[in-house]
C-alpha cells in the first residue's frame, strides 16, 4: 500500500493497471457491488486514513461539495453554551413570568 502525506490509502492493481482506493474498496465490499463513478465516499471525521465503515458515508459529488463547503461547516457546527436544546419546561434565565409570556407592562 502506498500512503503519501495528505493522500488516501491506496494500492496498485496489476490486473486493471489502476490505483484502488481503500475507502472505495471498503464501501464496495460492504454494498456487494462496484461503485459508480458518480458515487463519492465521505470520511465523516475528516481523517482520510480512517477507513472504518462507521466513518464512511456514500454520497454524490454535489452533496460532497456541500459537506466540505465553509458555509455548511459554519451552519452545522455545535455552538458551545447554546440554550436552544434546553427542554421547553426548563426555567428561563429571565424568570418564569417572562418565560410564560406574562411580561410586566410599563406605565407610559
C-alpha positions as CSV (number, residue, x, y, z in Angstrom):
1,X,0.0,0.0,0.0
2,X,1.1,3.5,-0.7
3,X,0.4,6.4,1.5
4,X,1.6,9.9,0.9
5,X,1.1,12.9,3.1
6,X,-2.4,14.3,2.8
7,X,-3.3,11.4,0.4
8,X,-5.7,8.5,0.6
9,X,-4.6,4.9,1.3
10,X,-4.4,3.0,-2.0
11,X,-2.9,0.0,-3.7
12,X,-1.9,-0.8,-7.2
13,X,-3.9,-3.5,-9.0
14,X,-1.8,-5.1,-11.7
15,X,-4.8,-6.8,-13.4
16,X,-6.5,-3.5,-14.1
17,X,-3.4,-1.3,-14.0
18,X,-5.1,1.2,-11.8
19,X,-4.9,2.5,-8.2
20,X,-7.5,1.1,-5.9
21,X,-8.5,3.5,-3.1
22,X,-9.1,1.7,0.2
23,X,-12.2,3.7,1.2
24,X,-13.9,2.9,-2.1
25,X,-12.9,-0.8,-1.9
26,X,-14.3,-0.9,1.7
27,X,-17.6,0.6,0.6
28,X,-17.8,-1.7,-2.5
29,X,-17.3,-4.8,-0.3
30,X,-19.9,-3.5,2.2
31,X,-22.5,-2.9,-0.5
32,X,-21.6,-6.0,-2.5
33,X,-21.3,-4.1,-5.8
34,X,-18.9,-1.8,-7.6
35,X,-19.4,1.9,-7.0
36,X,-20.4,4.2,-9.9
37,X,-18.0,6.9,-10.9
38,X,-20.7,9.4,-9.8
39,X,-20.6,8.0,-6.2
40,X,-18.3,9.5,-3.7
41,X,-17.2,8.4,-0.3
42,X,-17.0,11.0,2.5
43,X,-14.8,10.4,5.6
44,X,-17.1,11.7,8.4
45,X,-14.3,12.6,10.8
46,X,-12.1,14.2,8.2
47,X,-9.3,11.6,8.6
48,X,-8.8,10.2,5.1
49,X,-6.7,7.3,6.5
50,X,-9.6,6.2,8.8
51,X,-11.4,3.7,6.5
52,X,-13.7,2.1,9.1
53,X,-17.2,1.6,7.8
54,X,-18.6,3.8,10.6
55,X,-16.5,6.6,9.3
56,X,-17.5,6.3,5.6
57,X,-20.6,7.8,4.0
58,X,-21.8,7.2,0.4
59,X,-22.7,10.4,-1.3
60,X,-22.7,12.1,-4.7
61,X,-20.5,15.0,-5.9
62,X,-22.9,17.9,-5.2
63,X,-23.7,16.7,-1.7
64,X,-20.0,16.0,-1.0
65,X,-19.1,19.5,-2.1
66,X,-21.8,20.9,0.2
67,X,-20.4,18.9,3.2
68,X,-16.9,20.4,2.6
69,X,-18.1,24.0,2.0
70,X,-17.2,26.6,4.6
71,X,-20.9,27.7,4.9
72,X,-22.1,24.1,5.7
73,X,-19.4,23.8,8.3
74,X,-20.3,27.1,9.9
75,X,-24.0,26.3,10.0
76,X,-23.7,22.8,11.3
77,X,-21.0,23.1,13.9
78,X,-22.1,22.8,17.5
79,X,-22.4,26.0,19.4
80,X,-21.0,25.9,22.9
81,X,-23.3,27.2,25.5
82,X,-26.3,27.2,23.2
83,X,-29.6,27.1,25.2
84,X,-31.8,26.1,22.2
85,X,-31.6,22.4,23.1
86,X,-33.0,23.0,26.6
87,X,-36.4,21.5,27.3
88,X,-39.3,23.9,27.0
89,X,-40.3,23.4,30.7
90,X,-36.8,24.5,31.8
91,X,-36.6,27.7,33.8
92,X,-36.0,30.8,31.8
93,X,-32.9,32.9,32.6
94,X,-35.1,36.0,32.8
95,X,-37.6,34.4,35.2
96,X,-40.8,32.4,35.0
97,X,-43.0,35.4,34.2
98,X,-41.1,36.3,31.1
99,X,-40.8,32.7,30.0
100,X,-44.6,32.3,30.2
101,X,-45.2,35.5,28.2
102,X,-46.5,37.4,31.2
103,X,-44.2,40.4,30.9
104,X,-44.5,43.4,33.1
105,X,-46.4,46.2,31.5
106,X,-44.7,49.5,31.5
107,X,-46.6,52.6,32.6
108,X,-46.5,55.2,30.0
